[in-house]
Amino acid sequence: MDQVRLLTIADVARTLKVSKMTIYRYIKKKKLCAYKLDQEFRVNREDLQKFLEERKLNK
Protein backbone atom coordinates (compact mmCIF):
# COMPACT_ATOMS: atom_id res chain seq x y z
CA MET A 1 0.00 0.00 0.00
CA ASP A 2 1.33 3.42 -0.92
CA GLN A 3 1.98 5.75 1.96
CA VAL A 4 -0.38 8.72 2.04
CA ARG A 5 1.20 12.01 3.10
CA LEU A 6 -1.26 13.85 5.32
CA LEU A 7 -0.69 17.47 6.29
CA THR A 8 -2.00 19.28 9.34
CA ILE A 9 -4.06 22.44 8.99
CA ALA A 10 -1.03 24.40 10.21
CA ASP A 11 1.14 22.78 7.49
CA VAL A 12 -1.36 23.71 4.78
CA ALA A 13 -1.77 27.26 6.10
CA ARG A 14 2.01 27.71 6.21
CA THR A 15 2.38 26.34 2.67
CA LEU A 16 -0.29 28.69 1.27
CA LYS A 17 0.74 31.60 3.52
CA VAL A 18 -2.80 32.06 4.86
CA SER A 19 -4.35 31.68 8.30
CA LYS A 20 -5.54 28.36 9.70
CA MET A 21 -9.05 29.87 9.78
CA THR A 22 -8.89 30.32 6.00
CA ILE A 23 -8.09 26.63 5.59
CA TYR A 24 -10.99 25.68 7.87
CA ARG A 25 -13.26 27.84 5.68
CA TYR A 26 -12.06 26.10 2.51
CA ILE A 27 -12.84 22.75 4.13
CA LYS A 28 -16.25 23.85 5.40
CA LYS A 29 -17.20 25.19 1.94
CA LYS A 30 -15.96 21.89 0.43
CA LYS A 31 -13.34 23.65 -1.65
CA LEU A 32 -10.57 21.59 -0.05
CA CYS A 33 -10.95 17.90 0.83
CA ALA A 34 -9.90 16.84 4.32
CA TYR A 35 -10.02 13.91 6.72
CA LYS A 36 -11.35 14.39 10.23
CA LEU A 37 -9.51 12.38 12.87
CA ASP A 38 -11.32 12.88 16.16
CA GLN A 39 -11.11 16.66 16.62
CA GLU A 40 -8.34 17.28 14.07
CA PHE A 41 -8.31 17.63 10.30
CA ARG A 42 -5.69 16.33 7.88
CA VAL A 43 -5.27 17.17 4.20
CA ASN A 44 -3.81 14.76 1.69
CA ARG A 45 -0.86 16.34 -0.15
CA GLU A 46 -2.38 15.23 -3.49
CA ASP A 47 -5.70 16.91 -2.61
CA LEU A 48 -3.84 20.12 -1.82
CA GLN A 49 -2.05 19.91 -5.18
CA LYS A 50 -5.40 19.38 -6.94
CA PHE A 51 -6.89 22.35 -5.05
CA LEU A 52 -4.03 24.55 -6.28
CA GLU A 53 -4.23 23.28 -9.88
CA GLU A 54 -7.96 24.07 -10.00
CA ARG A 55 -7.15 27.67 -9.06
CA LYS A 56 -4.27 28.15 -11.47
CA LEU A 57 -4.91 31.19 -13.68
CA ASN A 58 -2.68 30.42 -16.66
CA LYS A 59 -3.27 26.74 -17.37
MOPAC internal coordinates of N, CA, C and O (Angstrom, degrees):
PM7 1SCF
backbone

  N    0.0000 0     0.00 0     0.00 0    0    0    0
  C    1.4596 1     0.00 0     0.00 0    1    0    0
  C    1.5395 1   109.19 1     0.00 0    2    1    0
  O    1.2310 1   121.14 1   -47.07 1    3    2    1
  N    1.3098 1   115.43 1   132.93 1    3    2    1
  C    1.4606 1   119.48 1   178.45 1    5    3    2
  C    1.5152 1   110.13 1   -68.73 1    6    5    3
  O    1.2310 1   121.24 1   -36.20 1    7    6    5
  N    1.3257 1   115.24 1   143.80 1    7    6    5
  C    1.4530 1   118.80 1   177.52 1    9    7    6
  C    1.5186 1   109.63 1   -79.01 1   10    9    7
  O    1.2310 1   120.96 1   -47.85 1   11   10    9
  N    1.3181 1   115.76 1   132.15 1   11   10    9
  C    1.4587 1   121.88 1   178.46 1   13   11   10
  C    1.5195 1   107.52 1   -94.65 1   14   13   11
  O    1.2310 1   120.84 1   -48.93 1   15   14   13
  N    1.3287 1   116.00 1   131.07 1   15   14   13
  C    1.4624 1   120.83 1   179.76 1   17   15   14
  C    1.5197 1   107.79 1   -95.25 1   18   17   15
  O    1.2310 1   120.79 1   -71.22 1   19   18   17
  N    1.3204 1   116.09 1   108.78 1   19   18   17
  C    1.4591 1   121.56 1   179.27 1   21   19   18
  C    1.5175 1   109.88 1  -101.44 1   22   21   19
  O    1.2310 1   121.07 1   -43.60 1   23   22   21
  N    1.3221 1   115.57 1   136.40 1   23   22   21
  C    1.4593 1   122.52 1  -179.65 1   25   23   22
  C    1.5213 1   110.02 1  -108.20 1   26   25   23
  O    1.2310 1   120.61 1   -33.43 1   27   26   25
  N    1.3086 1   116.43 1   146.57 1   27   26   25
  C    1.4659 1   120.23 1   173.87 1   29   27   26
  C    1.5252 1   108.84 1   -77.36 1   30   29   27
  O    1.2310 1   120.83 1   -13.46 1   31   30   29
  N    1.3141 1   116.02 1   166.54 1   31   30   29
  C    1.4657 1   121.12 1   176.46 1   33   31   30
  C    1.5310 1   109.32 1   -60.08 1   34   33   31
  O    1.2310 1   120.43 1   139.90 1   35   34   33
  N    1.3123 1   116.79 1   -40.10 1   35   34   33
  C    1.4740 1   120.78 1   179.06 1   37   35   34
  C    1.5309 1   110.46 1   -62.87 1   38   37   35
  O    1.2310 1   119.97 1   139.63 1   39   38   37
  N    1.3431 1   117.65 1   -40.37 1   39   38   37
  C    1.4687 1   121.19 1   177.67 1   41   39   38
  C    1.5280 1   110.92 1   -60.90 1   42   41   39
  O    1.2310 1   120.89 1   133.66 1   43   42   41
  N    1.3212 1   115.90 1   -46.34 1   43   42   41
  C    1.4694 1   121.02 1  -178.67 1   45   43   42
  C    1.5241 1   110.03 1   -64.69 1   46   45   43
  O    1.2310 1   120.35 1   134.87 1   47   46   45
  N    1.3229 1   116.94 1   -45.13 1   47   46   45
  C    1.4644 1   121.23 1  -179.97 1   49   47   46
  C    1.5283 1   110.64 1   -60.85 1   50   49   47
  O    1.2310 1   120.72 1   137.58 1   51   50   49
  N    1.3148 1   116.23 1   -42.42 1   51   50   49
  C    1.4719 1   121.01 1   179.17 1   53   51   50
  C    1.5288 1   110.23 1   -64.58 1   54   53   51
  O    1.2310 1   120.43 1   137.58 1   55   54   53
  N    1.3287 1   116.78 1   -42.42 1   55   54   53
  C    1.4664 1   121.59 1   179.94 1   57   55   54
  C    1.5279 1   111.26 1   -61.61 1   58   57   55
  O    1.2310 1   120.68 1   137.05 1   59   58   57
  N    1.3381 1   116.31 1   -42.95 1   59   58   57
  C    1.4708 1   120.75 1  -176.94 1   61   59   58
  C    1.5284 1   112.78 1   -89.51 1   62   61   59
  O    1.2310 1   120.79 1   174.33 1   63   62   61
  N    1.3274 1   116.10 1    -5.67 1   63   62   61
  C    1.4698 1   122.03 1  -178.95 1   65   63   62
  C    1.5349 1   111.56 1    57.64 1   66   65   63
  O    1.2310 1   121.88 1  -132.05 1   67   66   65
  N    1.3372 1   114.00 1    47.95 1   67   66   65
  C    1.4702 1   122.32 1   175.05 1   69   67   66
  C    1.5244 1   107.55 1  -132.10 1   70   69   67
  O    1.2310 1   120.79 1    -6.27 1   71   70   69
  N    1.3161 1   116.09 1   173.73 1   71   70   69
  C    1.4660 1   119.64 1   179.55 1   73   71   70
  C    1.5328 1   110.74 1   -78.08 1   74   73   71
  O    1.2310 1   121.30 1   -19.59 1   75   74   73
  N    1.3262 1   115.13 1   160.41 1   75   74   73
  C    1.4639 1   119.97 1   175.61 1   77   75   74
  C    1.5228 1   109.93 1   -62.60 1   78   77   75
  O    1.2310 1   120.20 1   145.55 1   79   78   77
  N    1.3381 1   117.22 1   -34.45 1   79   78   77
  C    1.4628 1   120.92 1   179.02 1   81   79   78
  C    1.5305 1   110.86 1   -60.83 1   82   81   79
  O    1.2310 1   120.24 1   142.01 1   83   82   81
  N    1.3234 1   117.16 1   -37.99 1   83   82   81
  C    1.4620 1   120.75 1   177.47 1   85   83   82
  C    1.5291 1   110.52 1   -61.62 1   86   85   83
  O    1.2310 1   120.21 1   138.49 1   87   86   85
  N    1.3111 1   117.20 1   -41.51 1   87   86   85
  C    1.4660 1   121.20 1   179.13 1   89   87   86
  C    1.5243 1   109.84 1   -65.11 1   90   89   87
  O    1.2310 1   120.27 1   137.00 1   91   90   89
  N    1.3310 1   117.08 1   -43.00 1   91   90   89
  C    1.4702 1   119.92 1   176.69 1   93   91   90
  C    1.5296 1   110.95 1   -59.44 1   94   93   91
  O    1.2310 1   120.20 1   141.90 1   95   94   93
  N    1.3239 1   117.22 1   -38.10 1   95   94   93
  C    1.4750 1   120.93 1   177.96 1   97   95   94
  C    1.5242 1   111.39 1   -64.92 1   98   97   95
  O    1.2310 1   120.56 1   136.82 1   99   98   97
  N    1.3337 1   116.53 1   -43.18 1   99   98   97
  C    1.4694 1   120.28 1   177.46 1  101   99   98
  C    1.5253 1   110.46 1   -59.09 1  102  101   99
  O    1.2310 1   120.51 1   138.95 1  103  102  101
  N    1.3179 1   116.63 1   -41.05 1  103  102  101
  C    1.4608 1   120.99 1   179.89 1  105  103  102
  C    1.5251 1   110.13 1   -67.53 1  106  105  103
  O    1.2310 1   120.39 1   133.29 1  107  106  105
  N    1.3299 1   116.86 1   -46.71 1  107  106  105
  C    1.4639 1   120.79 1  -178.84 1  109  107  106
  C    1.5284 1   112.12 1   -61.04 1  110  109  107
  O    1.2310 1   120.71 1   142.70 1  111  110  109
  N    1.3440 1   116.24 1   -37.30 1  111  110  109
  C    1.4703 1   121.10 1   179.55 1  113  111  110
  C    1.5245 1   112.29 1   -84.24 1  114  113  111
  O    1.2310 1   120.77 1  -175.59 1  115  114  113
  N    1.3536 1   116.14 1     4.41 1  115  114  113
  C    1.4604 1   123.60 1   178.38 1  117  115  114
  C    1.5234 1   112.59 1    61.80 1  118  117  115
  O    1.2310 1   120.95 1  -148.83 1  119  118  117
  N    1.3167 1   115.78 1    31.17 1  119  118  117
  C    1.4567 1   120.95 1   174.22 1  121  119  118
  C    1.5267 1   110.55 1   -86.43 1  122  121  119
  O    1.2310 1   121.29 1   152.27 1  123  122  121
  N    1.3312 1   115.15 1   -27.73 1  123  122  121
  C    1.4635 1   121.87 1  -179.26 1  125  123  122
  C    1.5262 1   108.13 1  -128.02 1  126  125  123
  O    1.2310 1   120.72 1   -54.01 1  127  126  125
  N    1.3374 1   116.23 1   125.99 1  127  126  125
  C    1.4703 1   120.71 1   179.41 1  129  127  126
  C    1.5234 1   109.72 1   -75.31 1  130  129  127
  O    1.2310 1   121.16 1   -35.82 1  131  130  129
  N    1.3248 1   115.39 1   144.18 1  131  130  129
  C    1.4677 1   120.09 1   179.17 1  133  131  130
  C    1.5189 1   109.76 1  -150.29 1  134  133  131
  O    1.2310 1   121.38 1   -19.56 1  135  134  133
  N    1.3170 1   114.97 1   160.44 1  135  134  133
  C    1.4607 1   122.93 1   174.19 1  137  135  134
  C    1.5140 1   107.80 1  -108.23 1  138  137  135
  O    1.2310 1   120.63 1   -41.42 1  139  138  137
  N    1.3265 1   116.40 1   138.58 1  139  138  137
  C    1.4615 1   119.68 1   177.44 1  141  139  138
  C    1.5284 1   108.18 1  -105.89 1  142  141  139
  O    1.2310 1   121.20 1   -60.91 1  143  142  141
  N    1.3120 1   115.31 1   119.09 1  143  142  141
  C    1.4557 1   122.46 1   178.61 1  145  143  142
  C    1.5202 1   107.52 1  -113.54 1  146  145  143
  O    1.2310 1   120.90 1   -77.17 1  147  146  145
  N    1.3221 1   115.88 1   102.83 1  147  146  145
  C    1.4594 1   121.64 1  -172.23 1  149  147  146
  C    1.5267 1   109.00 1    56.34 1  150  149  147
  O    1.2310 1   119.87 1    67.81 1  151  150  149
  N    1.3219 1   117.86 1  -112.19 1  151  150  149
  C    1.4646 1   121.26 1  -178.10 1  153  151  150
  C    1.5306 1   113.06 1  -100.44 1  154  153  151
  O    1.2310 1   120.30 1  -177.58 1  155  154  153
  N    1.3334 1   117.02 1     2.42 1  155  154  153
  C    1.4594 1   120.34 1  -175.44 1  157  155  154
  C    1.5275 1   111.63 1  -115.15 1  158  157  155
  O    1.2310 1   121.12 1   -29.24 1  159  158  157
  N    1.3235 1   115.46 1   150.76 1  159  158  157
  C    1.4531 1   121.50 1   176.80 1  161  159  158
  C    1.5233 1   109.36 1  -105.52 1  162  161  159
  O    1.2310 1   121.45 1   -29.26 1  163  162  161
  N    1.3372 1   114.83 1   150.74 1  163  162  161
  C    1.4579 1   122.04 1   172.94 1  165  163  162
  C    1.5240 1   107.51 1  -134.52 1  166  165  163
  O    1.2310 1   121.20 1   -34.52 1  167  166  165
  N    1.3340 1   115.31 1   145.48 1  167  166  165
  C    1.4572 1   121.62 1   179.94 1  169  167  166
  C    1.5180 1   108.51 1  -119.18 1  170  169  167
  O    1.2310 1   121.01 1   -51.19 1  171  170  169
  N    1.3176 1   115.67 1   128.81 1  171  170  169
  C    1.4547 1   121.42 1   176.87 1  173  171  170
  C    1.5284 1   108.05 1   -68.68 1  174  173  171
  O    1.2310 1   120.60 1   -44.18 1  175  174  173
  N    1.3204 1   116.46 1   135.82 1  175  174  173
  C    1.4693 1   121.35 1  -179.38 1  177  175  174
  C    1.5322 1   110.78 1   -57.38 1  178  177  175
  O    1.2310 1   119.91 1   141.68 1  179  178  177
  N    1.3207 1   117.79 1   -38.32 1  179  178  177
  C    1.4699 1   121.57 1   178.73 1  181  179  178
  C    1.5221 1   111.32 1   -66.09 1  182  181  179
  O    1.2310 1   120.02 1   142.28 1  183  182  181
  N    1.3274 1   117.57 1   -37.72 1  183  182  181
  C    1.4684 1   121.07 1   176.95 1  185  183  182
  C    1.5305 1   110.87 1   -65.63 1  186  185  183
  O    1.2310 1   120.60 1   142.39 1  187  186  185
  N    1.3176 1   116.45 1   -37.61 1  187  186  185
  C    1.4603 1   119.89 1   177.12 1  189  187  186
  C    1.5277 1   110.12 1   -65.28 1  190  189  187
  O    1.2310 1   120.66 1   138.33 1  191  190  189
  N    1.3337 1   116.34 1   -41.67 1  191  190  189
  C    1.4627 1   120.17 1   178.47 1  193  191  190
  C    1.5319 1   110.46 1   -62.84 1  194  193  191
  O    1.2310 1   120.14 1   138.53 1  195  194  193
  N    1.3192 1   117.34 1   -41.47 1  195  194  193
  C    1.4719 1   121.96 1   177.83 1  197  195  194
  C    1.5268 1   110.45 1   -63.08 1  198  197  195
  O    1.2310 1   120.47 1   136.22 1  199  198  197
  N    1.3296 1   116.70 1   -43.78 1  199  198  197
  C    1.4628 1   122.96 1   177.30 1  201  199  198
  C    1.5249 1   110.36 1   -55.33 1  202  201  199
  O    1.2310 1   120.70 1   135.14 1  203  202  201
  N    1.3288 1   116.27 1   -44.86 1  203  202  201
  C    1.4644 1   120.73 1  -179.14 1  205  203  202
  C    1.5296 1   111.50 1   -69.79 1  206  205  203
  O    1.2310 1   120.10 1   138.96 1  207  206  205
  N    1.3212 1   117.41 1   -41.04 1  207  206  205
  C    1.4655 1   120.94 1   179.48 1  209  207  206
  C    1.5251 1   111.45 1   -62.06 1  210  209  207
  O    1.2310 1   120.60 1   142.14 1  211  210  209
  N    1.3369 1   116.45 1   -37.86 1  211  210  209
  C    1.4672 1   120.83 1   179.72 1  213  211  210
  C    1.5279 1   111.74 1   -66.15 1  214  213  211
  O    1.2310 1   120.32 1   159.47 1  215  214  213
  N    1.3158 1   116.99 1   -20.53 1  215  214  213
  C    1.4608 1   121.32 1  -177.48 1  217  215  214
  C    1.5305 1   112.98 1  -104.63 1  218  217  215
  O    1.2310 1   120.96 1  -176.13 1  219  218  217
  N    1.3060 1   115.77 1     3.87 1  219  218  217
  C    1.4591 1   120.80 1  -179.78 1  221  219  218
  C    1.5257 1   109.58 1   -67.93 1  222  221  219
  O    1.2310 1   120.58 1   -49.69 1  223  222  221
  N    1.3202 1   116.50 1   130.31 1  223  222  221
  C    1.4661 1   121.26 1  -175.92 1  225  223  222
  C    1.5310 1   112.82 1   -79.39 1  226  225  223
  O    1.2310 1   119.82 1   136.27 1  227  226  225
  N    1.2971 1   117.94 1   -43.73 1  227  226  225
  C    1.4663 1   121.36 1  -177.27 1  229  227  226
  C    1.5177 1   110.30 1  -107.89 1  230  229  227
  O    1.2310 1   121.15 1   -97.77 1  231  230  229
  N    1.3238 1   115.40 1    82.23 1  231  230  229
  C    1.4672 1   120.59 1  -175.81 1  233  231  230
  C    1.4961 1   112.23 1   -77.74 1  234  233  231
  O    1.2310 1   120.10 1   180.00 1  235  234  233

